[in-house]
Amino acid sequence: MSKQPAFGTILIRRKSNERPPDWELRLRPMCQKIRIVEKLNGNPHLMVAGSPSVAVRFYNIHDVQRLEKELSSEDNDPDDNNRRVDGLKQFRTSYEHSIVFFILPSNYQRDQLSRRDSFFHQAQRTNIRILIVADVSQAITAISSIVQSLAPEKREKKKKYFAQIAEQNYLPSLMTGGVEPTQETIANYAKEALTTWAERMEMQRGDINVALDMLGSIAGVVTASNGDLDSIPITSASKD
């Protein structure tokens, strides 16, 4: 049984008579179909077609050195960040899912990360998703993982998982895509919070549960007078 290709259709932006880059040669055996096109909106190097699509750019050390030289020779205008950073802002806004790979040896990675004026840091300021890797193989593995994670069934599973966690921890509905916590969830969350507080206050284990049972509510525990606490079978240290 033949192995299913990692990718369906991939569009690659280059002229048909240009020599294929290394990453394209690595990708070819992993694709069902590759189309060579001369123009793509936002100028990605490749786009994984489908729903959703993923647009990708690659930068190697030669690209970085060339772009840094261009940047240093320009009359930099802080209001024209898109022009100065190889059009990355337009690239980011052209696609729902876009990513930039810096394929650099470890010594050049350290250089790009350590210099505030490096092209890597310039690219970061465009708020685009960036990954820095050592070789093409790592980049392709990352692309495959990203594409798989964006599959509709995977996204639905993620949504349900985070909604479940949100409900368990009583997160605001705005953070959970409209999931409203039940009254029982709210009560459990409040009780757990109170129990955690009691442990920090070094109350005797179980005393806070007894107090809740006897006084009926967290408000009753918080506002309890000395007379209220005298009739509750908990330790004197907990009452204090």
C-alpha positions as a Markdown table, in Angstrom:
| # | Residue | x | y | z |
|---|---|---|---|---|
| 1 | Met | 0.0 | 0.0 | 0.0 |
| 2 | Ser | 1.5 | 3.3 | -1.1 |
| 3 | Lys | 2.0 | 6.1 | 1.4 |
| 4 | Gln | -0.3 | 9.0 | 1.1 |
| 5 | Pro | 1.5 | 12.2 | 0.0 |
| 6 | Ala | 1.9 | 14.8 | 2.8 |
| 7 | Phe | 0.6 | 17.6 | 0.5 |
| 8 | Gly | -2.1 | 17.9 | -2.1 |
| 9 | Thr | -1.5 | 20.7 | -4.6 |
| 10 | Ile | 1.3 | 23.2 | -4.1 |
| 11 | Leu | 1.7 | 26.4 | -6.1 |
| 12 | Ile | 5.3 | 27.5 | -6.6 |
| 13 | Arg | 6.1 | 31.1 | -7.6 |
| 14 | Arg | 8.9 | 31.2 | -10.1 |
| 15 | Lys | 9.4 | 31.4 | -13.9 |
| 16 | Ser | 9.1 | 28.1 | -15.7 |
| 17 | Asn | 12.7 | 28.4 | -17.1 |
| 18 | Glu | 14.2 | 29.1 | -13.7 |
| 19 | Arg | 16.2 | 26.4 | -11.8 |
| 20 | Pro | 14.1 | 24.9 | -9.0 |
| 21 | Pro | 15.3 | 25.8 | -5.5 |
| 22 | Asp | 16.4 | 23.1 | -3.2 |
| 23 | Trp | 13.2 | 23.2 | -1.1 |
| 24 | Glu | 11.1 | 22.6 | -4.3 |
| 25 | Leu | 13.1 | 19.5 | -5.2 |
| 26 | Arg | 12.6 | 18.2 | -1.6 |
| 27 | Leu | 8.9 | 18.8 | -1.8 |
| 28 | Arg | 8.2 | 17.2 | -5.2 |
| 29 | Pro | 8.0 | 13.6 | -4.0 |
| 30 | Met | 5.7 | 14.7 | -1.1 |
| 31 | Cys | 3.0 | 16.3 | -3.3 |
| 32 | Gln | 0.2 | 15.0 | -5.4 |
| 33 | Lys | 0.6 | 17.9 | -7.8 |
| 34 | Ile | 2.8 | 20.9 | -8.2 |
| 35 | Arg | 2.0 | 23.9 | -10.4 |
| 36 | Ile | 4.5 | 26.6 | -11.4 |
| 37 | Val | 3.1 | 30.1 | -11.6 |
| 38 | Glu | 4.8 | 33.4 | -12.1 |
| 39 | Lys | 2.5 | 35.5 | -9.9 |
| 40 | Leu | 0.9 | 35.0 | -6.5 |
| 41 | Asn | -0.7 | 37.6 | -4.4 |
| 42 | Gly | 1.7 | 38.8 | -1.7 |
| 43 | Asn | 4.6 | 37.1 | -3.4 |
| 44 | Pro | 4.9 | 33.9 | -1.4 |
| 45 | His | 7.5 | 31.4 | -2.5 |
| 46 | Leu | 4.9 | 28.6 | -2.3 |
| 47 | Met | 1.3 | 28.1 | -1.4 |
| 48 | Val | -0.2 | 24.9 | -0.1 |
| 49 | Ala | -3.6 | 24.9 | -1.8 |
| 50 | Gly | -6.8 | 23.7 | -0.2 |
| 51 | Ser | -9.0 | 24.7 | 2.7 |
| 52 | Pro | -7.3 | 26.3 | 4.5 |
| 53 | Ser | -4.4 | 27.3 | 2.3 |
| 54 | Val | -1.0 | 28.1 | 3.7 |
| 55 | Ala | 1.4 | 30.6 | 2.2 |
| 56 | Val | 5.1 | 30.3 | 2.8 |
| 57 | Arg | 8.3 | 32.3 | 2.3 |
| 58 | Phe | 11.8 | 31.1 | 2.7 |
| 59 | Tyr | 15.0 | 33.1 | 3.5 |
| 60 | Asn | 18.5 | 31.6 | 3.5 |
| 61 | Ile | 21.7 | 33.3 | 4.5 |
| 62 | His | 22.2 | 34.8 | 1.0 |
| 63 | Asp | 18.7 | 36.3 | 1.0 |
| 64 | Val | 19.3 | 37.8 | 4.5 |
| 65 | Gln | 22.6 | 39.3 | 3.6 |
| 66 | Arg | 21.2 | 40.8 | 0.4 |
| 67 | Leu | 18.2 | 42.3 | 2.1 |
| 68 | Glu | 20.2 | 43.7 | 5.0 |
| 69 | Lys | 22.5 | 45.4 | 2.5 |
| 70 | Glu | 19.5 | 46.9 | 0.7 |
| 71 | Leu | 18.0 | 48.1 | 4.0 |
| 72 | Ser | 21.2 | 49.7 | 5.1 |
| 73 | Ser | 21.5 | 51.6 | 1.8 |
| 74 | Glu | 17.9 | 52.9 | 1.9 |
| 75 | Asp | 16.6 | 56.2 | 3.3 |
| 76 | Asn | 14.6 | 54.3 | 6.0 |
| 77 | Asp | 11.1 | 55.7 | 6.5 |
| 78 | Pro | 9.5 | 54.2 | 9.7 |
| 79 | Asp | 6.1 | 54.7 | 8.1 |
| 80 | Asp | 7.0 | 52.5 | 5.2 |
| 81 | Asn | 7.8 | 49.3 | 7.0 |
| 82 | Asn | 6.3 | 47.1 | 4.3 |
| 83 | Arg | 8.6 | 48.4 | 1.6 |
| 84 | Arg | 11.6 | 48.1 | 3.8 |
| 85 | Val | 11.0 | 44.5 | 4.9 |
| 86 | Asp | 10.6 | 42.8 | 1.6 |
| 87 | Gly | 6.8 | 43.3 | 1.5 |
| 88 | Leu | 6.2 | 41.0 | 4.5 |
| 89 | Lys | 3.3 | 43.1 | 5.8 |
| 90 | Gln | 1.4 | 42.7 | 2.5 |
| 91 | Phe | 2.3 | 39.0 | 2.4 |
| 92 | Arg | 0.9 | 38.6 | 5.9 |
| 93 | Thr | -2.4 | 40.4 | 5.2 |
| 94 | Ser | -2.9 | 38.6 | 1.9 |
| 95 | Tyr | -3.5 | 35.2 | 3.5 |
| 96 | Glu | -5.3 | 33.8 | 6.5 |
| 97 | His | -2.3 | 31.5 | 7.2 |
| 98 | Ser | 1.1 | 32.7 | 6.3 |
| 99 | Ile | 4.5 | 31.8 | 7.6 |
| 100 | Val | 8.2 | 32.8 | 7.1 |
| 101 | Phe | 11.1 | 30.4 | 7.4 |
| 102 | Phe | 14.6 | 31.5 | 8.1 |
| 103 | Ile | 16.8 | 28.6 | 7.0 |
| 104 | Leu | 20.2 | 29.4 | 8.6 |
| 105 | Pro | 23.1 | 27.5 | 10.1 |
| 106 | Ser | 23.5 | 27.8 | 13.9 |
| 107 | Asn | 26.1 | 30.6 | 13.8 |
| 108 | Tyr | 24.0 | 32.8 | 11.5 |
| 109 | Gln | 21.0 | 32.0 | 13.7 |
| 110 | Arg | 22.8 | 33.4 | 16.7 |
| 111 | Asp | 23.9 | 36.5 | 14.7 |
| 112 | Gln | 20.3 | 37.2 | 13.6 |
| 113 | Leu | 18.9 | 36.7 | 17.0 |
| 114 | Ser | 21.5 | 38.8 | 18.8 |
| 115 | Arg | 21.4 | 41.9 | 16.5 |
| 116 | Arg | 18.5 | 44.3 | 17.0 |
| 117 | Asp | 19.0 | 45.6 | 13.5 |
| 118 | Ser | 19.0 | 42.2 | 11.8 |
| 119 | Phe | 16.6 | 41.3 | 9.0 |
| 120 | Phe | 15.1 | 38.7 | 11.3 |
| 121 | His | 14.1 | 41.3 | 13.9 |
| 122 | Gln | 12.9 | 43.6 | 11.2 |
| 123 | Ala | 10.6 | 40.8 | 9.9 |
| 124 | Gln | 9.3 | 40.1 | 13.5 |
| 125 | Arg | 8.1 | 43.7 | 13.7 |
| 126 | Thr | 5.6 | 43.0 | 10.9 |
| 127 | Asn | 3.8 | 40.6 | 13.3 |
| 128 | Ile | 4.1 | 37.7 | 10.9 |
| 129 | Arg | 4.6 | 34.1 | 12.1 |
| 130 | Ile | 8.3 | 33.2 | 11.8 |
| 131 | Leu | 10.2 | 30.0 | 12.3 |
| 132 | Ile | 14.0 | 29.8 | 12.3 |
| 133 | Val | 15.4 | 26.3 | 11.3 |
| 134 | Ala | 18.7 | 24.8 | 10.4 |
| 135 | Asp | 17.9 | 23.2 | 7.1 |
| 136 | Val | 15.2 | 22.6 | 4.5 |
| 137 | Ser | 14.1 | 19.3 | 5.9 |
| 138 | Gln | 13.2 | 20.9 | 9.2 |
| 139 | Ala | 11.2 | 23.6 | 7.3 |
| 140 | Ile | 9.3 | 21.0 | 5.3 |
| 141 | Thr | 8.5 | 19.0 | 8.4 |
| 142 | Ala | 7.1 | 22.1 | 10.1 |
| 143 | Ile | 5.0 | 23.0 | 7.0 |
| 144 | Ser | 3.5 | 19.5 | 7.1 |
| 145 | Ser | 2.7 | 19.8 | 10.8 |
| 146 | Ile | 1.1 | 23.2 | 10.3 |
| 147 | Val | -1.1 | 22.0 | 7.4 |
| 148 | Gln | -2.2 | 19.0 | 9.4 |
| 149 | Ser | -3.1 | 21.1 | 12.4 |
| 150 | Leu | -5.3 | 23.3 | 10.3 |
| 151 | Ala | -7.3 | 20.5 | 8.9 |
| 152 | Pro | -11.1 | 21.1 | 9.7 |
| 153 | Glu | -11.4 | 17.9 | 11.8 |
| 154 | Lys | -8.3 | 18.8 | 13.8 |
| 155 | Arg | -9.5 | 22.4 | 14.4 |
| 156 | Glu | -12.9 | 21.1 | 15.5 |
| 157 | Lys | -11.2 | 18.8 | 18.0 |
| 158 | Lys | -9.1 | 21.6 | 19.3 |
| 159 | Lys | -12.1 | 23.9 | 19.6 |
| 160 | Lys | -14.0 | 21.2 | 21.7 |
| 161 | Tyr | -10.9 | 20.6 | 23.8 |
| 162 | Phe | -10.3 | 24.2 | 24.7 |
| 163 | Ala | -14.1 | 24.7 | 25.3 |
| 164 | Gln | -14.0 | 21.8 | 27.7 |
| 165 | Ile | -10.9 | 23.2 | 29.5 |
| 166 | Ala | -12.5 | 26.7 | 29.6 |
| 167 | Glu | -15.7 | 25.3 | 31.1 |
| 168 | Gln | -13.8 | 23.4 | 33.7 |
| 169 | Asn | -11.9 | 26.5 | 34.7 |
| 170 | Tyr | -14.8 | 28.9 | 34.4 |
| 171 | Leu | -13.2 | 31.1 | 31.8 |
| 172 | Pro | -15.2 | 34.0 | 30.3 |
| 173 | Ser | -17.4 | 33.0 | 27.4 |
| 174 | Leu | -15.6 | 35.5 | 25.1 |
| 175 | Met | -12.5 | 33.3 | 25.4 |
| 176 | Thr | -14.4 | 30.1 | 24.7 |
| 177 | Gly | -16.2 | 30.9 | 21.5 |
| 178 | Gly | -19.6 | 31.5 | 23.2 |
| 179 | Val | -19.4 | 28.5 | 25.6 |
| 180 | Glu | -21.2 | 29.5 | 28.8 |
| 181 | Pro | -20.2 | 27.8 | 32.0 |
| 182 | Thr | -22.9 | 26.0 | 34.0 |
| 183 | Gln | -24.0 | 27.0 | 37.5 |
| 184 | Glu | -22.4 | 23.8 | 38.7 |
| 185 | Thr | -19.1 | 24.6 | 37.0 |
| 186 | Ile | -19.1 | 28.1 | 38.6 |
| 187 | Ala | -19.9 | 26.7 | 42.0 |
| 188 | Asn | -17.1 | 24.0 | 41.7 |
| 189 | Tyr | -14.6 | 26.6 | 40.5 |
| 190 | Ala | -15.5 | 28.9 | 43.4 |
| 191 | Lys | -15.2 | 26.1 | 45.9 |
| 192 | Glu | -11.8 | 25.0 | 44.5 |
| 193 | Ala | -10.6 | 28.6 | 44.7 |
| 194 | Leu | -11.7 | 28.8 | 48.4 |
| 195 | Thr | -10.1 | 25.5 | 49.2 |
| 196 | Thr | -6.8 | 26.6 | 47.6 |
| 197 | Trp | -6.9 | 29.8 | 49.7 |
| 198 | Ala | -7.6 | 27.8 | 52.9 |
| 199 | Glu | -4.5 | 25.6 | 52.2 |
| 200 | Arg | -2.4 | 28.7 | 51.7 |
| 201 | Met | -3.7 | 30.0 | 55.1 |
| 202 | Glu | -2.6 | 26.7 | 56.6 |
| 203 | Met | -6.1 | 25.8 | 57.7 |
| 204 | Gln | -6.7 | 22.2 | 59.0 |
| 205 | Arg | -7.5 | 19.9 | 56.1 |
| 206 | Gly | -11.2 | 19.5 | 55.7 |
| 207 | Asp | -12.1 | 22.5 | 57.9 |
| 208 | Ile | -13.1 | 24.7 | 55.0 |
| 209 | Asn | -15.5 | 22.0 | 53.7 |
| 210 | Val | -17.1 | 21.7 | 57.2 |
| 211 | Ala | -17.5 | 25.5 | 57.3 |
| 212 | Leu | -19.1 | 25.6 | 53.9 |
| 213 | Asp | -21.5 | 22.8 | 54.8 |
| 214 | Met | -22.5 | 24.5 | 58.1 |
| 215 | Leu | -22.7 | 28.1 | 56.9 |
| 216 | Gly | -24.2 | 27.2 | 53.5 |
| 217 | Ser | -22.2 | 29.6 | 51.2 |
| 218 | Ile | -18.9 | 31.3 | 50.6 |
| 219 | Ala | -20.5 | 34.6 | 51.6 |
| 220 | Gly | -21.5 | 33.0 | 54.9 |
| 221 | Val | -17.9 | 31.9 | 55.5 |
| 222 | Val | -16.5 | 35.3 | 54.7 |
| 223 | Thr | -19.0 | 37.2 | 56.9 |
| 224 | Ala | -19.2 | 34.7 | 59.7 |
| 225 | Ser | -19.0 | 36.2 | 63.2 |
| 226 | Asn | -17.3 | 34.7 | 66.2 |
| 227 | Gly | -20.7 | 33.5 | 67.4 |
| 228 | Asp | -21.3 | 31.7 | 64.1 |
| 229 | Leu | -17.9 | 30.0 | 64.2 |
| 230 | Asp | -18.3 | 28.9 | 67.9 |
| 231 | Ser | -20.9 | 26.3 | 66.9 |
| 232 | Ile | -18.9 | 24.8 | 64.0 |
| 233 | Pro | -16.8 | 21.7 | 64.7 |
| 234 | Ile | -13.5 | 23.0 | 63.3 |
| 235 | Thr | -10.1 | 23.7 | 65.0 |
| 236 | Ser | -9.5 | 26.9 | 66.8 |
| 237 | Ala | -6.6 | 27.8 | 64.4 |
| 238 | Ser | -9.0 | 27.6 | 61.5 |
| 239 | Lys | -11.5 | 29.8 | 63.3 |
| 240 | Asp | -8.8 | 32.4 | 63.9 |
